[in-house]
Every structure is written in C-alpha cells, then in structure tokens.
Amino acid sequence: PGGALGSVARQARAGDAAGTRAFRSGEVVVVVPRDAVEELRRSFIYPGFDYRVMTMTDSEGRQIFTTEDMDEHDRGEALVALRPCGWKLQSQLWEKAGMKTDWPVEVRAGLLSKVVTTRFNANSAVPRVVGAFRRDFLAYTLALSVALLPIPATLLVRNAVSLYDIPSASMEPTLLKGDVLLVEKFPDAFGRSRRGDVVLFRPPAALEGIVTGSGSRLPSTSLFVKRLAALPGDRNIRLEEGGGGGDVTIDGQRAAGPDRSLCRDEPLGLIDRLLEDGKGVSIDELKDGEAYVLGDCKAVSVDSRVFGVLPTENIVGRPIA
C-alpha cells in the first residue's frame, strides 16, 4: 500500500529484514531481547527502550544521513549515535545504572541491527511495556491501576494522571516535538516543584492573547510545558543583550536548566519580534504567587521572556515519565 499506511508497513517489515538493516538519522528504534543485547548493555542500550538515531558516520568518520545505499560490509561498520527518547526525564535511571558519560552513545550498525526493530513491529510491544515499567514502576503501575478501575472510579481520577503530546520545538533538545509525557496532576503541583524542574501549566492571560492574536484557537483544556527558572523572591531577572539569542540571568547567575542554544533557529525570527515588547525581559523581584518559566530552546520558545510572570496557581502538572 502507498501513503502513510504503506510507510508504516515498510517500517514494520524493516525490523525483521535479514542482514544488516539500514538506519536513517532521526528515526526511532526499539531494542528487543536477543543474544547481542548483552554486549550492548555496556553502552546502556537496553531492551524495551525507544532510542532516536541522532547522527551517523561511515567507517572513515564522514557524517552520513542514511546507510541505505552502502554495501553490506560498509553498512555494518557505520557508527550510529543513539539517545533514548525522553532521556532528560530518565536521568536518575541512567545514573543508577552507572552511566558516567553523556548521551548520545555510538554503536556499530552491524551489531545494533541484530537487536532493534521499529515501534510499528509487533515484536516490540512486550519489550516496550516491560521497559516502561522499568523506567518508572510506580507511575506506570498507577496508570495501569487507573485503566483497570471500574468506569466511575476511572472518571474520578483521570484528571490526576494523563498523557501529554509535545506540540512544538520549544523544549528541544530535552523534549522533541511528538514526544509523549506521562503527567501527574495532583493538587499543589507547584509546591512539589523545584527550580529547574519541567512543569505543565495553564496559559496566563498574556499568553492566551499572543496565541489567539496570531489567529490560532486555544482550547480551554490547553496546557503548556516549560522549565521552572525562577521562584517567588528571586530578584534581578534580566534578558541579556542579544534578543532571542541572549541568556536570562537571575541576580547575575544564568537561569537554571541546560544550554538553551542547542536547538535549531527559527528562520523567520518570530521570537525576536515578540521580545521587542517582552513583559519579562527585566523583572526586579518575583512576588508571592509568581514564577518565571523558560523553554529549553531560546530561539523559538514563547515563555516568560515574552508573556512575563506565570501565576503559580496555573502550574497544574509535572512529568513523571
């Protein structure tokens, strides 16, 4: 078949192809339990986990986009750089496993092809379920319990745990567009959050105005995801020179979180135009009930730099997987 169904069917068959399968930068593969897995565990490649192919190089160290056009020997010698989907949210798991380096890790394509399939292949279903429970046993046990409860009880607690699909590039490279988070939305989410945590929140009025002013429709149930950069009482929040490319400092120190320049620029420069009237480029002190949030991709993220402070009561959830 052609179209989307044909693409899914081809990807499903790719996981069972004989010989060294072809890899493509950007694709997501799933590790399944096979003999070669034990050798890959030393590189923290585990069954049931989804890994994204970040980059690839051939046997001579040249970057390539795909191994599809290479012969069998050269294809097997290519190095594939992998990173788990949602790796930032799984940092405690990797530290507990003894990981001392950072992602991505490189694996020889010939070895990797023996143990991976696609997310559309039926062979990946059971390993992915087992891997999910390994990542966060309590969260997935809670989600499963909710799913198995009688309907009235499920309706009662469904607002406490939900799935959230990342809709934009504003949190790259930590969270990629299309990633799915399991979110807990128990009361007082802000009270359980610390500076640097990723949170989900209802949009404040200023952000609603920006979205609707651009011609987009904002459903009443819409949530946004950003990183908590400053808390009530924090002082001297400043956007340094450079517009969308400038760093945010809090009392002279760079705001909590990763390097916010590790993502693709937005070619139209929309964020620079929004920052011309940004409500959060200079704040002397956050009052009680106020927080300051930032996206991990400063080149595209519409965050507190633009819409100003976020009422802490708007923070309603925290990702748990």
BALOBA-1460 file (C-alpha; in Angstrom, 3 decimals):
// residues 321
<rec num="1" residu="p" x="0.000" y="0.000" z="0.000"/>
<rec num="2" residu="g" x="1.022" y="3.601" z="-0.510"/>
<rec num="3" residu="g" x="0.802" y="6.715" z="1.660"/>
<rec num="4" residu="a" x="1.006" y="6.635" z="5.452"/>
<rec num="5" residu="l" x="-0.160" y="3.017" z="5.733"/>
<rec num="6" residu="g" x="2.491" y="1.937" z="3.266"/>
<rec num="7" residu="s" x="5.179" y="3.766" z="5.236"/>
<rec num="8" residu="v" x="4.107" y="2.060" z="8.459"/>
<rec num="9" residu="a" x="4.069" y="-1.346" z="6.760"/>
<rec num="10" residu="r" x="7.573" y="-0.826" z="5.344"/>
<rec num="11" residu="q" x="8.908" y="0.238" z="8.744"/>
<rec num="12" residu="a" x="7.334" y="-2.796" z="10.401"/>
<rec num="13" residu="r" x="8.976" y="-5.131" z="7.880"/>
<rec num="14" residu="a" x="12.335" y="-3.343" z="8.309"/>
<rec num="15" residu="g" x="12.616" y="-4.697" z="11.833"/>
<rec num="16" residu="d" x="12.609" y="-8.287" z="10.541"/>
<rec num="17" residu="a" x="14.865" y="-7.827" z="7.497"/>
<rec num="18" residu="a" x="17.775" y="-10.251" z="7.099"/>
<rec num="19" residu="g" x="21.358" y="-8.977" z="7.231"/>
<rec num="20" residu="t" x="22.357" y="-5.519" z="8.404"/>
<rec num="21" residu="r" x="19.297" y="-3.260" z="8.285"/>
<rec num="22" residu="a" x="19.538" y="0.305" z="7.029"/>
<rec num="23" residu="f" x="19.419" y="3.165" z="9.517"/>
<rec num="24" residu="r" x="18.335" y="6.751" z="8.943"/>
<rec num="25" residu="s" x="19.118" y="9.851" z="11.034"/>
<rec num="26" residu="g" x="16.090" y="10.899" z="13.080"/>
<rec num="27" residu="e" x="14.332" y="7.520" z="13.124"/>
<rec num="28" residu="v" x="13.309" y="5.854" z="16.383"/>
<rec num="29" residu="v" x="14.222" y="2.213" z="17.002"/>
<rec num="30" residu="v" x="13.281" y="-0.191" z="19.787"/>
<rec num="31" residu="v" x="15.715" y="-2.699" z="21.302"/>
<rec num="32" residu="v" x="14.263" y="-6.221" z="21.671"/>
<rec num="33" residu="p" x="15.665" y="-9.127" z="23.753"/>
<rec num="34" residu="r" x="18.124" y="-11.041" z="21.574"/>
<rec num="35" residu="d" x="21.571" y="-12.569" z="22.127"/>
<rec num="36" residu="a" x="23.543" y="-9.446" z="21.132"/>
<rec num="37" residu="v" x="21.739" y="-7.312" z="23.729"/>
<rec num="38" residu="e" x="24.165" y="-8.316" z="26.491"/>
<rec num="39" residu="e" x="27.056" y="-6.803" z="24.543"/>
<rec num="40" residu="l" x="25.145" y="-3.554" z="24.105"/>
<rec num="41" residu="r" x="24.257" y="-3.200" z="27.791"/>
<rec num="42" residu="r" x="27.777" y="-1.894" z="28.376"/>
<rec num="43" residu="s" x="26.749" y="1.085" z="26.249"/>
<rec num="44" residu="f" x="23.466" y="1.429" z="28.206"/>
<rec num="45" residu="i" x="21.367" y="0.142" z="25.295"/>
<rec num="46" residu="y" x="18.528" y="-1.770" z="26.994"/>
<rec num="47" residu="p" x="15.603" y="-3.856" z="25.702"/>
<rec num="48" residu="g" x="12.227" y="-2.135" z="25.597"/>
<rec num="49" residu="f" x="13.607" y="1.394" z="25.359"/>
<rec num="50" residu="d" x="12.997" y="3.733" z="22.420"/>
<rec num="51" residu="y" x="16.211" y="5.232" z="21.010"/>
<rec num="52" residu="r" x="16.438" y="8.018" z="18.452"/>
<rec num="53" residu="v" x="19.219" y="7.933" z="15.832"/>
<rec num="54" residu="m" x="20.899" y="11.320" z="16.286"/>
<rec num="55" residu="t" x="23.802" y="11.139" z="13.789"/>
<rec num="56" residu="m" x="25.764" y="8.541" z="11.838"/>
<rec num="57" residu="t" x="29.291" y="8.284" z="10.453"/>
<rec num="58" residu="d" x="30.801" y="5.861" z="7.964"/>
<rec num="59" residu="s" x="33.978" y="3.809" z="8.554"/>
<rec num="60" residu="e" x="36.091" y="6.817" z="7.545"/>
<rec num="61" residu="g" x="34.426" y="9.188" z="10.004"/>
<rec num="62" residu="r" x="32.299" y="11.100" z="7.485"/>
<rec num="63" residu="q" x="28.791" y="12.086" z="8.550"/>
<rec num="64" residu="i" x="26.005" y="10.362" z="6.627"/>
<rec num="65" residu="f" x="22.213" y="10.639" z="6.669"/>
<rec num="66" residu="t" x="21.405" y="7.004" z="5.892"/>
<rec num="67" residu="t" x="23.166" y="3.676" z="5.416"/>
<rec num="68" residu="e" x="20.646" y="2.507" z="2.825"/>
<rec num="69" residu="d" x="22.939" y="2.967" z="-0.222"/>
<rec num="70" residu="m" x="26.012" y="1.328" z="1.358"/>
<rec num="71" residu="d" x="27.101" y="-2.246" z="0.689"/>
<rec num="72" residu="e" x="26.625" y="-4.893" z="3.407"/>
<rec num="73" residu="h" x="30.156" y="-4.626" z="4.856"/>
<rec num="74" residu="d" x="30.344" y="-0.810" z="4.956"/>
<rec num="75" residu="r" x="26.798" y="-0.628" z="6.315"/>
<rec num="76" residu="g" x="27.750" y="-2.856" z="9.242"/>
<rec num="77" residu="e" x="30.840" y="-0.759" z="10.062"/>
<rec num="78" residu="a" x="28.956" y="2.552" z="10.256"/>
<rec num="79" residu="l" x="28.647" y="4.118" z="13.719"/>
<rec num="80" residu="v" x="25.163" y="5.035" z="14.899"/>
<rec num="81" residu="a" x="24.815" y="7.683" z="17.650"/>
<rec num="82" residu="l" x="21.779" y="6.884" z="19.849"/>
<rec num="83" residu="r" x="19.898" y="8.759" z="22.551"/>
<rec num="84" residu="p" x="16.851" y="7.495" z="24.484"/>
<rec num="85" residu="c" x="13.581" y="9.298" z="23.833"/>
<rec num="86" residu="g" x="12.848" y="11.387" z="26.941"/>
<rec num="87" residu="w" x="16.414" y="10.863" z="28.236"/>
<rec num="88" residu="k" x="16.433" y="14.017" z="30.378"/>
<rec num="89" residu="l" x="13.456" y="12.771" z="32.361"/>
<rec num="90" residu="q" x="15.205" y="9.420" z="32.893"/>
<rec num="91" residu="s" x="18.477" y="10.841" z="34.258"/>
<rec num="92" residu="q" x="18.149" y="9.079" z="37.631"/>
<rec num="93" residu="l" x="17.747" y="5.718" z="35.884"/>
<rec num="94" residu="w" x="20.961" y="6.140" z="33.900"/>
<rec num="95" residu="e" x="22.895" y="7.387" z="36.939"/>
<rec num="96" residu="k" x="21.703" y="4.369" z="38.929"/>
<rec num="97" residu="a" x="22.856" y="2.119" z="36.066"/>
<rec num="98" residu="g" x="26.352" y="3.571" z="36.463"/>
<rec num="99" residu="m" x="26.487" y="5.817" z="33.404"/>
<rec num="100" residu="k" x="29.384" y="8.294" z="33.710"/>
<rec num="101" residu="t" x="29.281" y="9.826" z="30.228"/>
<rec num="102" residu="d" x="26.503" y="11.694" z="28.447"/>
<rec num="103" residu="w" x="24.234" y="10.873" z="25.531"/>
<rec num="104" residu="p" x="24.401" y="10.125" z="22.675"/>
<rec num="105" residu="v" x="26.465" y="6.918" z="22.609"/>
<rec num="106" residu="e" x="27.863" y="5.355" z="19.439"/>
<rec num="107" residu="v" x="27.182" y="1.736" z="18.465"/>
<rec num="108" residu="r" x="28.330" y="-0.188" z="15.394"/>
<rec num="109" residu="a" x="25.420" y="-0.587" z="12.962"/>
<rec num="110" residu="g" x="26.172" y="-4.253" z="12.319"/>
<rec num="111" residu="l" x="25.738" y="-5.099" z="15.999"/>
<rec num="112" residu="l" x="22.778" y="-2.781" z="16.516"/>
<rec num="113" residu="s" x="20.817" y="-4.216" z="13.591"/>
<rec num="114" residu="k" x="20.727" y="-7.603" z="15.344"/>
<rec num="115" residu="v" x="18.683" y="-6.284" z="18.273"/>
<rec num="116" residu="v" x="16.440" y="-3.473" z="17.046"/>
<rec num="117" residu="t" x="13.094" y="-3.189" z="15.348"/>
<rec num="118" residu="t" x="10.630" y="-0.353" z="14.779"/>
<rec num="119" residu="r" x="7.848" y="0.874" z="17.040"/>
<rec num="120" residu="f" x="5.365" y="-0.456" z="14.468"/>
<rec num="121" residu="n" x="6.663" y="-4.035" z="14.622"/>
<rec num="122" residu="a" x="4.613" y="-6.432" z="16.780"/>
<rec num="123" residu="n" x="7.842" y="-7.832" z="18.263"/>
<rec num="124" residu="s" x="8.448" y="-4.523" z="20.056"/>
<rec num="125" residu="a" x="5.161" y="-4.494" z="22.008"/>
<rec num="126" residu="v" x="6.066" y="-6.663" z="25.013"/>
<rec num="127" residu="p" x="9.640" y="-5.273" z="25.434"/>
<rec num="128" residu="r" x="8.275" y="-1.707" z="25.359"/>
<rec num="129" residu="v" x="5.757" y="-2.481" z="28.112"/>
<rec num="130" residu="v" x="8.463" y="-4.104" z="30.269"/>
<rec num="131" residu="g" x="10.805" y="-1.195" z="29.582"/>
<rec num="132" residu="a" x="8.143" y="1.318" z="30.587"/>
<rec num="133" residu="f" x="7.701" y="-0.327" z="33.993"/>
<rec num="134" residu="r" x="11.469" y="-0.446" z="34.440"/>
<rec num="135" residu="r" x="11.747" y="3.308" z="33.799"/>
<rec num="136" residu="d" x="9.128" y="4.252" z="36.390"/>
<rec num="137" residu="f" x="7.426" y="1.339" z="38.112"/>
<rec num="138" residu="l" x="5.224" y="3.437" z="40.402"/>
<rec num="139" residu="a" x="3.985" y="5.768" z="37.674"/>
<rec num="140" residu="y" x="3.067" y="3.002" z="35.258"/>
<rec num="141" residu="t" x="1.543" y="0.847" z="37.980"/>
<rec num="142" residu="l" x="-0.646" y="3.810" z="38.909"/>
<rec num="143" residu="a" x="-1.592" y="4.366" z="35.270"/>
<rec num="144" residu="l" x="-2.408" y="0.675" z="34.805"/>
<rec num="145" residu="s" x="-4.456" y="0.620" z="38.010"/>
<rec num="146" residu="v" x="-6.449" y="3.610" z="36.825"/>
<rec num="147" residu="a" x="-7.050" y="1.922" z="33.474"/>
<rec num="148" residu="l" x="-8.373" y="-1.220" z="35.158"/>
<rec num="149" residu="l" x="-10.616" y="0.508" z="37.691"/>
<rec num="150" residu="p" x="-14.374" y="0.477" z="37.180"/>
<rec num="151" residu="i" x="-15.593" y="3.307" z="34.973"/>
<rec num="152" residu="p" x="-16.902" y="5.603" z="37.763"/>
<rec num="153" residu="a" x="-13.596" y="5.410" z="39.619"/>
<rec num="154" residu="t" x="-11.676" y="6.000" z="36.400"/>
<rec num="155" residu="l" x="-13.703" y="9.126" z="35.720"/>
<rec num="156" residu="l" x="-12.879" y="10.316" z="39.234"/>
<rec num="157" residu="v" x="-9.111" y="10.025" z="38.937"/>
<rec num="158" residu="r" x="-8.459" y="10.524" z="35.214"/>
<rec num="159" residu="n" x="-7.646" y="14.182" z="35.825"/>
<rec num="160" residu="a" x="-4.835" y="13.155" z="38.171"/>
<rec num="161" residu="v" x="-2.787" y="11.297" z="35.523"/>
<rec num="162" residu="s" x="-2.780" y="11.998" z="31.801"/>
<rec num="163" residu="l" x="-0.671" y="11.853" z="28.657"/>
<rec num="164" residu="y" x="0.701" y="14.997" z="27.031"/>
<rec num="165" residu="d" x="1.970" y="15.202" z="23.452"/>
<rec num="166" residu="i" x="4.801" y="17.719" z="22.879"/>
<rec num="167" residu="p" x="3.394" y="20.013" z="20.147"/>
<rec num="168" residu="s" x="6.380" y="22.226" z="19.324"/>
<rec num="169" residu="a" x="10.166" y="22.593" z="19.355"/>
<rec num="170" residu="s" x="10.248" y="24.953" z="22.348"/>
<rec num="171" residu="m" x="11.750" y="22.321" z="24.695"/>
<rec num="172" residu="e" x="14.324" y="20.851" z="22.292"/>
<rec num="173" residu="p" x="16.658" y="19.098" z="22.675"/>
<rec num="174" residu="t" x="15.301" y="17.862" z="26.041"/>
<rec num="175" residu="l" x="11.837" y="17.087" z="24.671"/>
<rec num="176" residu="l" x="11.294" y="16.702" z="20.943"/>
<rec num="177" residu="k" x="8.149" y="17.516" z="19.025"/>
<rec num="178" residu="g" x="5.973" y="14.397" z="19.095"/>
<rec num="179" residu="d" x="7.372" y="13.014" z="22.368"/>
<rec num="180" residu="v" x="4.689" y="11.866" z="24.817"/>
<rec num="181" residu="l" x="4.857" y="12.556" z="28.563"/>
<rec num="182" residu="l" x="3.031" y="10.838" z="31.389"/>
<rec num="183" residu="v" x="1.929" y="13.706" z="33.632"/>
<rec num="184" residu="e" x="0.744" y="13.705" z="37.242"/>
<rec num="185" residu="k" x="-1.714" y="16.490" z="38.070"/>
<rec num="186" residu="f" x="-2.303" y="16.065" z="41.787"/>
<rec num="187" residu="p" x="-3.100" y="19.240" z="43.770"/>
<rec num="188" residu="d" x="-0.292" y="21.699" z="44.611"/>
<rec num="189" residu="a" x="1.969" y="20.767" z="41.700"/>
<rec num="190" residu="f" x="3.987" y="23.947" z="42.265"/>
<rec num="191" residu="g" x="4.604" y="23.041" z="45.912"/>
<rec num="192" residu="r" x="6.251" y="19.789" z="44.776"/>
<rec num="193" residu="s" x="8.396" y="21.508" z="42.157"/>
<rec num="194" residu="r" x="11.920" y="22.845" z="42.435"/>
<rec num="195" residu="r" x="13.888" y="25.375" z="40.435"/>
<rec num="196" residu="g" x="14.954" y="23.672" z="37.196"/>
<rec num="197" residu="d" x="12.024" y="21.215" z="37.069"/>
<rec num="198" residu="v" x="9.875" y="20.780" z="33.968"/>
<rec num="199" residu="v" x="6.246" y="21.751" z="34.666"/>
<rec num="200" residu="l" x="2.938" y="21.937" z="32.807"/>
<rec num="201" residu="f" x="0.678" y="24.956" z="33.237"/>
<rec num="202" residu="r" x="-2.490" y="26.656" z="32.080"/>
<rec num="203" residu="p" x="-1.643" y="29.689" z="29.922"/>
<rec num="204" residu="p" x="-1.853" y="33.076" z="31.668"/>
<rec num="205" residu="a" x="-3.936" y="35.815" z="30.045"/>
<rec num="206" residu="a" x="-0.934" y="37.375" z="28.303"/>
<rec num="207" residu="l" x="-0.004" y="34.074" z="26.645"/>
<rec num="208" residu="e" x="-3.614" y="33.435" z="25.636"/>
<rec num="209" residu="g" x="-3.620" y="36.831" z="23.962"/>
<rec num="210" residu="i" x="-0.465" y="36.038" z="21.985"/>
<rec num="211" residu="v" x="-1.854" y="32.714" z="20.752"/>
<rec num="212" residu="t" x="-5.321" y="33.973" z="19.802"/>
<rec num="213" residu="g" x="-3.832" y="37.164" z="18.351"/>
<rec num="214" residu="s" x="-1.881" y="35.045" z="15.865"/>
<rec num="215" residu="g" x="-5.127" y="33.547" z="14.576"/>
<rec num="216" residu="s" x="-4.844" y="30.238" z="16.426"/>
<rec num="217" residu="r" x="-7.590" y="28.728" z="18.555"/>
<rec num="218" residu="l" x="-6.763" y="27.778" z="22.137"/>
<rec num="219" residu="p" x="-8.986" y="25.081" z="23.698"/>
<rec num="220" residu="s" x="-9.895" y="25.598" z="27.342"/>
<rec num="221" residu="t" x="-8.024" y="22.409" z="28.304"/>
<rec num="222" residu="s" x="-4.726" y="23.512" z="26.701"/>
<rec num="223" residu="l" x="-1.535" y="23.103" z="28.728"/>
<rec num="224" residu="f" x="1.974" y="24.384" z="28.038"/>
<rec num="225" residu="v" x="5.293" y="22.848" z="29.104"/>
<rec num="226" residu="k" x="8.370" y="24.816" z="30.211"/>
<rec num="227" residu="r" x="11.170" y="24.675" z="32.782"/>
<rec num="228" residu="l" x="10.786" y="26.432" z="36.142"/>
<rec num="229" residu="a" x="13.605" y="29.016" z="36.097"/>
<rec num="230" residu="a" x="12.784" y="31.369" z="38.991"/>
<rec num="231" residu="l" x="10.637" y="31.244" z="42.136"/>
<rec num="232" residu="p" x="8.906" y="33.808" z="44.374"/>
<rec num="233" residu="g" x="11.505" y="36.084" z="45.952"/>
<rec num="234" residu="d" x="14.083" y="35.729" z="43.154"/>
<rec num="235" residu="r" x="15.478" y="39.101" z="42.092"/>
<rec num="236" residu="n" x="17.038" y="40.918" z="39.173"/>
<rec num="237" residu="i" x="15.766" y="38.751" z="36.317"/>
<rec num="238" residu="r" x="17.300" y="40.078" z="33.129"/>
<rec num="239" residu="l" x="17.440" y="39.086" z="29.467"/>
<rec num="240" residu="e" x="20.990" y="39.845" z="28.417"/>
<rec num="241" residu="e" x="21.847" y="41.577" z="25.146"/>
<rec num="242" residu="g" x="21.159" y="39.523" z="22.049"/>
<rec num="243" residu="g" x="17.343" y="39.326" z="21.913"/>
<rec num="244" residu="g" x="16.193" y="35.754" z="21.387"/>
<rec num="245" residu="g" x="19.815" y="34.633" z="21.433"/>
<rec num="246" residu="g" x="20.591" y="36.241" z="24.799"/>
<rec num="247" residu="d" x="20.746" y="34.371" z="28.101"/>
<rec num="248" residu="v" x="18.419" y="35.020" z="31.027"/>
<rec num="249" residu="t" x="20.210" y="35.753" z="34.310"/>
<rec num="250" residu="i" x="18.783" y="35.794" z="37.828"/>
<rec num="251" residu="d" x="20.681" y="38.007" z="40.243"/>
<rec num="252" residu="g" x="23.693" y="37.762" z="37.936"/>
<rec num="253" residu="q" x="23.613" y="33.957" z="37.540"/>
<rec num="254" residu="r" x="22.491" y="32.115" z="34.397"/>
<rec num="255" residu="a" x="18.964" y="30.693" z="34.813"/>
<rec num="256" residu="a" x="18.655" y="27.042" z="35.864"/>
<rec num="257" residu="g" x="18.492" y="24.473" z="33.106"/>
<rec num="258" residu="p" x="20.535" y="23.180" z="30.174"/>
<rec num="259" residu="d" x="22.343" y="25.184" z="27.500"/>
<rec num="260" residu="r" x="19.424" y="26.799" z="25.653"/>
<rec num="261" residu="s" x="21.303" y="27.279" z="22.393"/>
<rec num="262" residu="l" x="21.402" y="23.571" z="21.413"/>
<rec num="263" residu="c" x="18.467" y="23.698" z="19.020"/>
<rec num="264" residu="r" x="17.576" y="24.896" z="15.559"/>
<rec num="265" residu="d" x="16.923" y="28.605" z="14.936"/>
<rec num="266" residu="e" x="13.512" y="29.708" z="13.736"/>
<rec num="267" residu="p" x="14.220" y="31.228" z="10.268"/>
<rec num="268" residu="l" x="11.510" y="33.918" z="10.467"/>
<rec num="269" residu="g" x="12.873" y="35.350" z="13.727"/>
<rec num="270" residu="l" x="9.414" y="35.419" z="15.345"/>
<rec num="271" residu="i" x="10.807" y="35.314" z="18.883"/>
<rec num="272" residu="d" x="12.883" y="38.474" z="18.299"/>
<rec num="273" residu="r" x="9.759" y="40.382" z="17.254"/>
<rec num="274" residu="l" x="7.836" y="39.166" z="20.299"/>
<rec num="275" residu="l" x="10.683" y="40.152" z="22.616"/>
<rec num="276" residu="e" x="10.548" y="43.759" z="21.418"/>
<rec num="277" residu="d" x="7.566" y="44.132" z="23.769"/>
<rec num="278" residu="g" x="8.524" y="41.298" z="26.106"/>
<rec num="279" residu="k" x="6.967" y="41.579" z="29.566"/>
<rec num="280" residu="g" x="9.712" y="39.526" z="31.221"/>
<rec num="281" residu="v" x="12.962" y="40.954" z="29.838"/>
<rec num="282" residu="s" x="13.567" y="42.838" z="33.094"/>
<rec num="283" residu="i" x="11.916" y="41.986" z="36.428"/>
<rec num="284" residu="d" x="13.224" y="43.349" z="39.730"/>
<rec num="285" residu="e" x="11.641" y="40.731" z="42.010"/>
<rec num="286" residu="l" x="9.091" y="37.932" z="41.804"/>
<rec num="287" residu="k" x="6.237" y="38.354" z="44.264"/>
<rec num="288" residu="d" x="4.453" y="35.609" z="46.183"/>
<rec num="289" residu="g" x="2.442" y="33.540" z="43.761"/>
<rec num="290" residu="e" x="4.683" y="34.360" z="40.784"/>
<rec num="291" residu="a" x="7.107" y="32.142" z="38.863"/>
<rec num="292" residu="y" x="9.289" y="32.565" z="35.775"/>
<rec num="293" residu="v" x="9.454" y="29.781" z="33.182"/>
<rec num="294" residu="l" x="11.694" y="29.215" z="30.161"/>
<rec num="295" residu="g" x="11.759" y="26.801" z="27.262"/>
<rec num="296" residu="d" x="14.949" y="24.844" z="26.622"/>
<rec num="297" residu="c" x="15.163" y="26.258" z="23.062"/>
<rec num="298" residu="k" x="15.514" y="30.017" z="23.422"/>
<rec num="299" residu="a" x="15.410" y="30.541" z="19.641"/>
<rec num="300" residu="v" x="11.728" y="29.531" z="19.407"/>
<rec num="301" residu="s" x="10.237" y="29.329" z="22.907"/>
<rec num="302" residu="v" x="7.450" y="31.773" z="23.779"/>
<rec num="303" residu="d" x="7.984" y="31.857" z="27.538"/>
<rec num="304" residu="s" x="8.218" y="34.274" z="30.473"/>
<rec num="305" residu="r" x="10.612" y="36.444" z="28.499"/>
<rec num="306" residu="v" x="7.609" y="37.257" z="26.299"/>
<rec num="307" residu="f" x="4.471" y="36.929" z="28.457"/>
<rec num="308" residu="g" x="6.019" y="37.818" z="31.836"/>
<rec num="309" residu="v" x="5.427" y="36.134" z="35.170"/>
<rec num="310" residu="l" x="3.388" y="32.942" z="35.494"/>
<rec num="311" residu="p" x="0.935" y="32.688" z="38.412"/>
<rec num="312" residu="t" x="1.991" y="29.657" z="40.439"/>
<rec num="313" residu="e" x="-1.663" y="28.604" z="40.682"/>
<rec num="314" residu="n" x="-1.545" y="27.982" z="36.911"/>
<rec num="315" residu="i" x="1.038" y="25.203" z="37.377"/>
<rec num="316" residu="v" x="-1.022" y="22.025" z="37.340"/>
<rec num="317" residu="g" x="1.270" y="19.122" z="36.465"/>
<rec num="318" residu="r" x="4.710" y="17.531" z="36.434"/>
<rec num="319" residu="p" x="6.029" y="14.892" z="34.006"/>
<rec num="320" residu="i" x="6.865" y="11.567" z="35.631"/>
<rec num="321" residu="a" x="7.845" y="9.613" z="32.504"/>
